Amino acid sequence: MTNETGRTFLTAKQVATRYDVGVATIWRWSRDRDDFPKPMKLGPNCTRWRLADIEAWEASCEEVAQ
């Protein structure tokens, strides 16, 4: 989902697919891990993760692994 500002947002299912984990795992990471990006509330029934935040988290994980 891309909004009018050109920012791309991902659903929990899309984030889960990206990491080959279940949706419940994404919600648990969001709740329990301080380093995992927090979702944004875009409406009463719409919660999404910013793609830019996910990519920044991935980059920080790569730096730690090196």
N, C-alpha and C positions, 0 to 999 in steps of 0.2 A: 504494500500500500504506500503510495507516494502522495503527500499532501500538496497543497497549493504553493508551499515554499520550496518544494523540490526535495524535502526530507523524506527518506524512506523509513517506514515502520514495519516491523515484523510481528506476527502473531506468536503466541506461545508454541503453537504447532510448527510454525516455520523455524523458530529458533531450535526446537527439539529436533527437527529434521536435519538442520545444519550440523548438529553434534551427534546425531544418531542415538538419541536418548528419548525417553518418554516425556510427555508434557508435564507430568507430575515432578519429574526431576528438575525441569526448568523452574517451576514454581518453588521447589525446595531450595535450589541454588540461589534464587532471588531472595528468599526469606533468610537463609542460613549463612550464606557466604558474603563477607564484606566486600570482596573484590568483584563479584559478578554484578553487571549492570542492573539497576532497578528499572522496572517498567514504568511507563507514563500512562496516566489516566487521560484518555482523549474524549471521554464522554461517560455517561452513566453505565453503559455496558460495553465499553471499548477500552481495553488495556493493551498497550503495544510496547515493544522495545525499539528504540532508535537503532537503525543499522549502524550508524556511526559509533554509537556506544559499544555495540557488540564487536565491531572491528577494532576499536581501541583496546578492548579487553583481550581480544585474540593477540594483538601485537604485544601487550604487556606479558602475556603468557609465553610468547616466543622469546622475549628478552630473558625471562627467568630460566627457560630451558637451555639457553646457550651458555 
